[in-house]
């Protein structure tokens, strides 16, 4: 069964690194990593591709490293993450009045409702990346996660719309295309990271995913099982490195090493009499760096990032009493010492580190269970979610009579249904439809419930 699953590749184009990971699900529904490559990123600043040529070279280098880890791999299509401070989100409301209001609500009507939102007015130069349905309403019934199978006159929903700069999106697509690859889908990075580190209990409890990358910090907030808010904060690990370089008068490479080896996000946890000696430049005397001064610089910038997180949580009315799951920190910056304590102090929420190893098969490379690879693992999960839902649709055929769905034929992959043949009338089963089609999550182009992706029964599907 393992070899029947497709190989799906995630490509994370970051500010500091570009990672390419190829994975395939095993019989237990866990990801087996078949290839892994990374390269330093030079053409990306704050999550945006500014130098296409340098980005192409970095993508090519990451792919070559991936092929070197597994020469039998063949990569043509990739799922690509997108971030950058140009990413914005807005809330909209949409409604449709149904013609056949005695019939049950069908998927086609929901698809039309969602498609209508792509005509929402947005500023010139921006482009809609995704439309994410939140809670639905049918007539006077509120907070319906999935209206299929209901009947009523008017169907509406609240939507979370994610937009980005057209040129920034074009630059990503060009870089991937000129590297000899096809972009299968663009996925917002915080949503990919969320898929990798979050479980169904987190989704139910309500959590904020804070992905601290090199150039940006990405935020995704979930409450009552739906995506409530997304934001991209234009600061990340590179800003901390730059602050250390400027504040302590050292080289950038030295600043990065100081941050990784001796850095702390809480100056109170460091000793005032502890110093680091670094070699001088061109015969200059060695320089002594105070560990406490280093921690003060890191704490100042991390505190600023966490202030932005608190601001966004207050903006959507989610204070610490509501997010019972607290904050999940992931991304390369989440590995800073004492960051959990600073996060809890700054936001008043419980915090933990999110590792992507929950969905990885046993005996994988230890390197890949680090938080910095959450986005890339999440991109593969997004690809598998698309693949599995496409197969579900092939295995179920709707029989339409007078424009309405009255039944479902369960078929095997070998069985075909002739749509021109007379329809066989069977009792309607709205509950079956409801289990098949849930629309409050963000995977499957944000039309399928994320909980289904993490449910325990998944282990038995393969």
Backbone torsions as a table, in degrees:
resi	resn	phi	psi	omega
1	UNK	NA	-31.3	-175.1
2	UNK	-60.2	-42.0	-176.1
3	UNK	-72.3	-14.4	179.1
4	UNK	-78.7	-17.9	179.5
5	UNK	-77.4	143.7	179.4
6	UNK	-74.3	157.4	172.5
7	UNK	-90.7	122.8	-177.5
8	UNK	-115.3	138.5	-174.5
9	UNK	-117.7	129.8	173.6
10	UNK	-103.0	135.8	178.4
11	UNK	-122.4	112.1	-178.9
12	UNK	-101.7	107.0	179.8
13	UNK	-94.8	96.1	-175.5
14	UNK	-104.9	176.7	-179.3
15	UNK	-73.9	-36.4	-177.1
16	UNK	-104.6	-25.7	-178.0
17	UNK	-145.6	155.2	170.4
18	UNK	-120.8	123.7	-176.7
19	UNK	-119.9	137.8	174.7
20	UNK	-124.1	121.8	-178.9
21	UNK	-127.9	128.7	176.8
22	UNK	-107.0	131.1	-177.6
23	UNK	-140.9	158.4	176.7
24	UNK	-143.1	141.3	-179.4
25	UNK	-77.6	140.6	175.6
26	UNK	-91.4	-172.4	-175.7
27	UNK	-67.9	-13.9	178.8
28	UNK	-98.5	6.7	179.0
29	UNK	79.3	13.6	179.2
30	UNK	-100.9	151.9	-178.1
31	UNK	-81.7	126.5	170.6
32	UNK	-101.8	123.4	-178.7
33	UNK	-81.7	120.7	-177.3
34	UNK	-98.5	-20.0	179.8
35	UNK	-161.5	145.1	-178.1
36	UNK	-147.8	128.4	176.4
37	UNK	-145.1	145.8	176.7
38	UNK	-141.5	158.7	178.5
39	UNK	-150.2	155.3	176.0
40	UNK	-67.8	140.8	-178.0
41	UNK	-99.5	129.3	-178.2
42	UNK	-116.4	-28.8	-173.5
43	UNK	-94.8	9.5	-175.1
44	UNK	-116.1	131.4	178.2
45	UNK	-129.8	127.8	-178.3
46	UNK	50.5	40.5	176.2
47	UNK	80.8	-1.8	-177.6
48	UNK	-109.6	137.2	176.9
49	UNK	-76.3	113.2	179.0
50	UNK	-105.2	-36.9	178.3
51	UNK	-113.9	103.7	-174.1
52	UNK	-65.9	-41.9	-177.7
53	UNK	-60.8	-46.8	179.8
54	UNK	-65.4	-36.5	178.8
55	UNK	-65.8	-40.4	177.9
56	UNK	-60.4	-43.9	179.1
57	UNK	-60.7	-41.9	-179.2
58	UNK	-68.0	-41.5	177.8
59	UNK	-62.1	-44.3	179.6
60	UNK	-60.7	-42.3	179.3
61	UNK	-64.1	-41.4	178.3
62	UNK	-63.6	-40.4	179.0
63	UNK	-66.0	-41.2	178.7
64	UNK	-62.2	-39.9	177.0
65	UNK	-66.1	-34.9	178.0
66	UNK	-66.8	-44.0	177.4
67	UNK	-64.4	-35.9	179.6
68	UNK	-63.9	-33.2	179.2
69	UNK	-74.6	-22.0	178.4
70	UNK	-154.8	90.8	-175.4
71	UNK	-60.9	-20.0	-178.0
72	UNK	-82.0	-4.0	-179.7
73	UNK	-70.0	147.5	171.6
74	UNK	-133.2	116.2	-174.3
75	UNK	-115.4	124.1	176.9
76	UNK	-126.9	-36.9	-178.8
77	UNK	-115.7	142.6	-179.7
78	UNK	-137.4	149.4	168.9
79	UNK	-94.5	126.4	-171.2
80	UNK	-115.3	135.9	176.5
81	UNK	-85.4	147.4	177.8
82	UNK	-129.5	137.4	176.7
83	UNK	-149.3	-160.9	-178.3
84	UNK	115.1	153.5	-175.2
85	UNK	-72.3	-4.6	175.7
86	UNK	-77.7	-13.6	-179.4
87	UNK	-71.6	128.8	178.4
88	UNK	-132.2	162.7	177.0
89	UNK	-138.1	152.3	177.4
90	UNK	-146.1	157.6	178.9
91	UNK	-102.7	135.2	175.9
92	UNK	-133.2	170.1	178.5
93	UNK	-129.7	135.6	178.6
94	UNK	-134.0	146.1	178.9
95	UNK	-141.5	150.0	170.3
96	UNK	-133.3	144.6	174.6
97	UNK	-98.4	125.0	-172.6
98	UNK	-83.1	143.4	178.5
99	UNK	-78.0	-50.7	178.6
100	UNK	-98.6	79.7	-172.7
101	UNK	-77.5	-6.3	175.0
102	UNK	-83.8	-19.6	-179.0
103	UNK	-82.1	163.3	176.9
104	UNK	-73.4	150.5	178.8
105	UNK	-68.6	132.9	-176.6
106	UNK	-108.4	162.2	179.3
107	UNK	-60.2	-35.0	-179.0
108	UNK	-60.3	-36.8	179.7
109	UNK	-69.0	-37.8	177.3
110	UNK	-66.8	-41.3	178.2
111	UNK	-60.6	-39.4	178.9
112	UNK	-66.5	-39.9	178.5
113	UNK	-61.0	-42.0	179.1
114	UNK	-69.3	-43.4	-178.9
115	UNK	-61.2	-34.5	179.2
116	UNK	-60.3	-29.6	-177.4
117	UNK	-70.9	-19.8	177.6
118	UNK	-70.7	-8.0	175.4
119	UNK	-96.8	8.6	178.0
120	UNK	-61.2	140.3	178.9
121	UNK	-68.9	129.0	173.1
122	UNK	-133.6	159.1	-177.8
123	UNK	-58.0	149.6	178.0
124	UNK	-59.8	138.9	-179.6
125	UNK	94.6	-11.3	177.4
126	UNK	-99.5	163.7	-179.5
127	UNK	-141.0	140.0	177.7
128	UNK	-75.9	123.8	178.8
129	UNK	-89.3	-45.6	-178.8
130	UNK	-151.7	149.7	172.2
131	UNK	-117.3	118.7	-174.1
132	UNK	-113.1	111.8	177.4
133	UNK	-67.3	141.1	174.4
134	UNK	-108.2	-125.6	-179.4
135	UNK	-82.2	146.3	179.8
136	UNK	-102.2	161.9	171.2
137	UNK	-130.5	143.0	173.0
138	UNK	-126.3	111.8	-173.3
139	UNK	53.0	-116.5	-177.2
140	UNK	-96.5	4.4	-179.9
141	UNK	-89.1	125.4	-175.2
142	UNK	-103.7	165.7	171.1
143	UNK	52.6	47.2	177.5
144	UNK	-92.5	121.1	-178.8
145	UNK	-69.6	-33.0	-178.4
146	UNK	-147.4	110.9	-173.4
147	UNK	-84.6	-2.9	-178.1
148	UNK	-64.6	131.5	-176.7
149	UNK	100.6	-20.5	174.6
150	UNK	-77.5	167.0	171.3
151	UNK	-132.2	147.3	-178.3
152	UNK	176.5	176.1	-177.2
153	UNK	-87.4	-40.5	-172.1
154	UNK	-128.0	129.5	177.2
155	UNK	-117.3	132.6	179.3
156	UNK	-140.8	170.2	178.8
157	UNK	-159.5	154.7	167.8
158	UNK	-91.8	142.1	-176.6
159	UNK	-126.7	145.7	172.1
160	UNK	-107.8	114.0	-176.1
161	UNK	-106.5	128.2	179.6
162	UNK	-107.4	127.1	-179.4
163	UNK	-122.3	160.3	177.5
164	UNK	-148.8	165.7	179.9
165	UNK	-70.9	131.2	-177.2
166	UNK	-58.2	-42.9	-178.2
167	UNK	-65.8	-38.9	179.4
168	UNK	-64.8	-40.8	178.4
169	UNK	-66.5	-41.2	179.5
170	UNK	-62.8	-40.0	-179.9
171	UNK	-64.1	-39.2	177.0
172	UNK	-63.6	-48.8	-178.3
173	UNK	-61.8	-39.6	179.0
174	UNK	-64.9	-43.4	-178.6
175	UNK	-61.5	-42.3	179.8
176	UNK	-68.2	-44.2	-177.9
177	UNK	-63.4	-43.1	-178.7
178	UNK	-73.8	-10.2	173.6
179	UNK	-88.9	5.2	177.9
180	UNK	84.1	21.8	-177.8
181	UNK	-120.6	163.1	175.3
182	UNK	-112.1	130.9	176.2
183	UNK	-79.7	107.7	179.5
184	UNK	-69.5	-40.8	178.0
185	UNK	-164.4	148.4	171.8
186	UNK	-98.3	128.6	-176.8
187	UNK	-124.1	132.7	177.1
188	UNK	-61.4	127.1	-171.3
189	UNK	-57.6	-43.3	179.7
190	UNK	-62.7	-28.4	178.2
191	UNK	-74.7	-36.2	175.4
192	UNK	-65.3	-45.4	179.0
193	UNK	-61.3	-40.1	179.5
194	UNK	-60.7	-41.8	179.8
195	UNK	-61.9	-32.9	-176.5
196	UNK	-79.3	-30.7	-171.6
197	UNK	-111.6	-7.2	-173.3
198	UNK	-104.3	148.2	174.9
199	UNK	-119.1	177.1	-175.4
200	UNK	-65.1	-31.3	177.9
201	UNK	-65.2	-37.9	177.7
202	UNK	-62.8	-43.3	-178.7
203	UNK	-61.8	-40.6	-179.6
204	UNK	-71.1	-40.6	-175.9
205	UNK	-73.2	-31.3	-175.4
206	UNK	97.5	117.7	-177.5
207	UNK	-140.1	160.4	169.7
208	UNK	-116.0	120.3	177.1
209	UNK	-91.0	120.0	179.3
210	UNK	-115.0	106.7	-177.2
211	UNK	-101.2	104.1	-176.6
212	UNK	-91.2	100.3	-179.3
213	UNK	-95.2	-165.8	-179.4
214	UNK	-73.7	-46.5	-176.0
215	UNK	-105.1	-22.7	-178.6
216	UNK	-139.3	162.2	170.1
217	UNK	-116.3	119.6	-175.0
218	UNK	-99.7	139.7	-176.8
219	UNK	-125.5	133.0	172.4
220	UNK	-135.0	126.5	-176.4
221	UNK	-114.3	126.4	179.3
222	UNK	-116.2	137.0	178.9
223	UNK	-148.2	131.6	-178.7
224	UNK	54.2	40.1	173.0
225	UNK	81.5	2.0	-179.4
226	UNK	-128.6	156.6	176.8
227	UNK	-74.8	119.6	-177.5
228	UNK	-97.6	-32.6	-172.9
229	UNK	-159.3	145.5	170.6
230	UNK	-133.5	149.6	177.9
231	UNK	-157.3	153.9	174.0
232	UNK	-121.1	116.7	-180.0
233	UNK	-93.1	125.9	-170.2
234	UNK	-79.0	37.4	175.6
235	UNK	-135.2	147.8	178.4
236	UNK	-158.8	-158.9	-176.5
237	UNK	-61.3	-32.3	178.4
238	UNK	-63.4	-35.9	178.2
239	UNK	-65.2	-38.6	177.4
240	UNK	-64.0	-44.5	178.7
241	UNK	-60.0	-43.2	179.7
242	UNK	-64.8	-39.1	177.6
243	UNK	-62.1	-41.8	179.5
244	UNK	-65.3	-43.2	179.4
245	UNK	-58.7	-46.6	-178.1
246	UNK	-72.0	-44.5	-174.5
247	UNK	-70.3	-32.5	-176.7
248	UNK	-107.6	-3.9	176.9
249	UNK	65.6	47.4	-179.8
250	UNK	-122.8	171.9	176.2
251	UNK	-72.6	159.8	-178.8
252	UNK	-62.9	-41.1	179.0
253	UNK	-63.9	-37.6	177.1
254	UNK	-67.7	-39.4	179.3
255	UNK	-61.3	-41.7	179.4
256	UNK	-64.1	-42.6	179.1
257	UNK	-65.7	-40.7	178.2
258	UNK	-61.2	-42.4	-179.4
259	UNK	-63.1	-44.9	-175.3
260	UNK	-73.0	-44.4	-172.5
261	UNK	-84.4	-37.9	-172.4
262	UNK	-122.4	-2.7	-173.9
263	UNK	-71.3	148.2	176.0
264	UNK	-142.3	143.5	179.7
265	UNK	-86.1	-1.5	179.4
266	UNK	-131.0	112.5	-178.6
267	UNK	-68.6	-27.1	180.0
268	UNK	-65.8	-19.7	-178.7
269	UNK	-89.2	2.1	-179.6
270	UNK	-107.8	160.4	-179.5
271	UNK	-93.0	137.2	-177.1
272	UNK	-68.6	-25.0	-175.5
273	UNK	-100.4	17.0	-179.3
274	UNK	-98.8	129.6	-177.0
275	UNK	-130.7	153.8	176.1
276	UNK	-116.8	133.2	178.1
277	UNK	-102.1	125.1	177.8
278	UNK	-120.1	146.4	-176.3
279	UNK	-65.2	147.5	178.1
280	UNK	-79.0	167.7	-178.8
281	UNK	-94.3	133.3	172.7
282	UNK	46.9	55.9	176.0
283	UNK	82.6	-0.4	177.3
284	UNK	-71.4	153.7	179.2
285	UNK	-64.2	155.2	178.1
286	UNK	-61.9	151.0	-177.8
287	UNK	-110.6	138.6	177.1
288	UNK	-101.7	127.7	-178.8
289	UNK	-110.6	128.8	177.3
290	UNK	-77.5	127.5	179.0
291	UNK	-63.4	-33.6	179.8
292	UNK	-68.4	-40.4	176.3
293	UNK	-63.5	-40.2	177.3
294	UNK	-59.2	-45.7	-179.8
295	UNK	-65.9	-36.6	178.3
296	UNK	-61.1	-41.6	179.7
297	UNK	-65.1	-45.5	-179.4
298	UNK	-64.8	-43.6	-177.7
299	UNK	-63.2	-38.2	-179.7
300	UNK	-60.8	-46.2	-178.3
301	UNK	-73.3	-41.4	179.1
302	UNK	-65.7	-36.6	176.7
303	UNK	-61.4	-37.7	178.3
304	UNK	-64.8	-43.6	178.7
305	UNK	-61.5	-43.9	-179.1
306	UNK	-69.3	-28.2	174.1
307	UNK	-64.1	-38.5	176.0
308	UNK	-63.3	-41.8	178.7
309	UNK	-60.0	-46.9	179.3
310	UNK	-61.5	-39.9	179.1
311	UNK	-60.7	-45.9	-178.8
312	UNK	-66.4	-36.5	178.2
313	UNK	-65.2	-40.4	178.1
314	UNK	-68.9	-32.7	-179.1
315	UNK	-60.9	-33.9	180.0
316	UNK	-101.4	11.4	174.5
317	UNK	70.7	26.1	179.5
318	UNK	-109.1	93.5	178.9
319	UNK	-89.2	-175.0	-171.9
320	UNK	-68.2	-15.1	178.2
321	UNK	-76.7	-19.8	-173.3
322	UNK	-95.9	-38.0	-178.2
323	UNK	-86.7	82.5	-177.4
324	UNK	-67.4	-24.0	178.3
325	UNK	-80.9	-9.6	176.7
326	UNK	72.2	-148.3	-177.6
327	UNK	-112.4	134.2	174.2
328	UNK	-108.7	115.5	179.7
329	UNK	-92.2	130.8	176.2
330	UNK	-144.7	-176.9	-173.4
331	UNK	88.4	166.8	-177.1
332	UNK	-58.5	-36.2	-178.8
333	UNK	-70.0	-14.0	-178.6
334	UNK	-71.5	-11.4	-177.1
335	UNK	-85.6	1.2	177.9
336	UNK	-61.7	136.6	179.8
337	UNK	-63.6	139.5	176.4
338	UNK	65.1	14.7	179.3
339	UNK	-68.2	-34.8	179.0
340	UNK	-59.7	-45.1	-179.4
341	UNK	-62.4	-43.0	180.0
342	UNK	-64.5	-40.9	-179.9
343	UNK	-61.9	-45.8	-179.7
344	UNK	-64.9	-37.7	179.6
345	UNK	-68.9	-41.9	-174.3
346	UNK	-76.4	-32.2	-174.5
347	UNK	-107.6	-18.4	-175.7
348	UNK	75.6	11.4	179.9
349	UNK	-112.1	151.4	172.1
350	UNK	-64.9	149.9	-178.2
351	UNK	-138.5	149.9	174.3
352	UNK	-149.1	162.8	177.3
353	UNK	-86.9	133.7	178.0
354	UNK	-97.1	115.4	177.8
355	UNK	-103.7	143.2	-178.4
356	UNK	-83.7	12.0	-173.7
357	UNK	-78.4	-7.7	-179.3
358	UNK	-60.9	-31.3	-176.5
359	UNK	-103.7	2.2	-179.8
360	UNK	-90.4	143.3	175.0
361	UNK	-67.8	161.9	179.9
362	UNK	-66.6	159.7	176.0
363	UNK	62.6	34.7	174.3
364	UNK	-90.1	172.0	179.4
365	UNK	-62.7	127.6	-179.2
366	UNK	-57.4	-33.3	-178.2
367	UNK	-55.6	-36.4	-173.3
368	UNK	-76.9	-10.9	177.8
369	UNK	-87.9	4.8	176.9
370	UNK	-75.6	150.1	-178.3
371	UNK	-58.9	-25.0	-176.9
372	UNK	-66.5	-15.4	-179.8
373	UNK	-103.2	11.5	-179.5
374	UNK	-59.2	-44.7	-178.4
375	UNK	-60.7	-45.8	-176.2
376	UNK	-64.9	-42.9	177.3
377	UNK	-63.8	-40.3	178.6
378	UNK	-63.2	-33.9	178.1
379	UNK	-65.6	-37.3	176.8
380	UNK	-66.7	-41.3	177.9
381	UNK	-61.9	-38.9	176.8
382	UNK	-60.5	-43.5	178.6
383	UNK	-61.9	-42.0	179.4
384	UNK	-68.0	-35.2	178.3
385	UNK	-63.3	-41.2	176.1
386	UNK	-61.0	-46.1	-177.4
387	UNK	-62.4	-46.1	-177.2
388	UNK	-67.0	-39.1	-179.6
389	UNK	-72.5	-30.1	174.8
390	UNK	-65.4	-40.1	178.6
391	UNK	-67.2	-35.5	177.3
392	UNK	-61.7	-41.6	-178.6
393	UNK	-66.7	-34.3	177.7
394	UNK	-67.9	-27.8	-176.7
395	UNK	-89.1	-4.1	-179.0
396	UNK	-132.5	128.2	-178.0
397	UNK	-119.7	129.5	177.7
398	UNK	-85.0	137.2	175.8
399	UNK	-103.8	120.0	-173.9
400	UNK	-106.3	130.4	176.0
401	UNK	-124.9	122.0	-179.7
402	UNK	54.5	39.3	175.2
403	UNK	79.5	5.4	-179.1
404	UNK	-124.7	153.3	179.5
405	UNK	-85.3	123.6	-179.5
406	UNK	-118.1	-4.0	179.7
407	UNK	-172.2	174.3	179.1
408	UNK	-133.1	132.1	171.7
409	UNK	-97.5	124.0	172.5
410	UNK	-85.5	122.3	-177.4
411	UNK	-125.5	160.4	171.1
412	UNK	-89.6	174.1	-178.1
413	UNK	-67.0	-22.6	-179.4
414	UNK	-84.9	-17.5	-173.6
415	UNK	-84.5	136.9	174.6
416	UNK	-120.4	152.1	-179.6
417	UNK	-117.5	125.5	178.0
418	UNK	-82.1	110.9	-175.7
419	UNK	-72.1	-17.1	179.6
420	UNK	-83.2	-14.7	-179.8
421	UNK	-73.2	158.2	178.6
422	UNK	-58.7	137.7	-176.7
423	UNK	-75.7	141.5	177.1
424	UNK	-95.2	120.3	-176.4
425	UNK	-81.9	124.9	178.8
426	UNK	-130.1	159.7	-179.0
427	UNK	-62.2	140.2	177.9
428	UNK	-69.1	143.8	-179.8
429	UNK	-129.2	74.8	-176.3
430	UNK	-59.9	-30.8	-179.1
431	UNK	-66.1	-36.1	176.9
432	UNK	-63.7	-44.3	179.5
433	UNK	-60.3	-41.8	-176.7
434	UNK	-62.3	-38.7	179.9
435	UNK	-70.6	-33.5	-178.4
436	UNK	-73.3	-39.3	-173.5
437	UNK	-118.2	100.4	171.8
438	UNK	-116.2	140.2	-164.6
439	UNK	-125.1	19.4	-176.3
440	UNK	-97.4	-6.8	-178.2
441	UNK	-88.9	-165.1	-179.3
442	UNK	-121.1	-11.3	177.7
443	UNK	-80.5	178.9	-172.8
444	UNK	51.8	55.7	-175.0
445	UNK	53.6	35.1	175.6
446	UNK	62.3	36.8	175.9
447	UNK	-122.2	-3.6	-176.2
448	UNK	-118.4	137.9	-176.1
449	UNK	-60.7	126.4	-177.9
450	UNK	-62.0	-29.5	-177.6
451	UNK	-60.2	-37.2	-179.8
452	UNK	-58.4	-31.3	-177.3
453	UNK	-69.4	-27.2	-174.8
454	UNK	-106.2	-0.6	-172.7
455	UNK	-67.1	152.9	-173.2
456	UNK	-62.6	-30.9	-175.4
457	UNK	-65.2	-13.8	-177.5
458	UNK	-57.1	-31.5	-178.2
459	UNK	-60.4	-25.5	-176.4
460	UNK	-94.9	4.3	-175.3
461	UNK	-78.9	-19.1	-171.5
462	UNK	-113.8	NA	NA
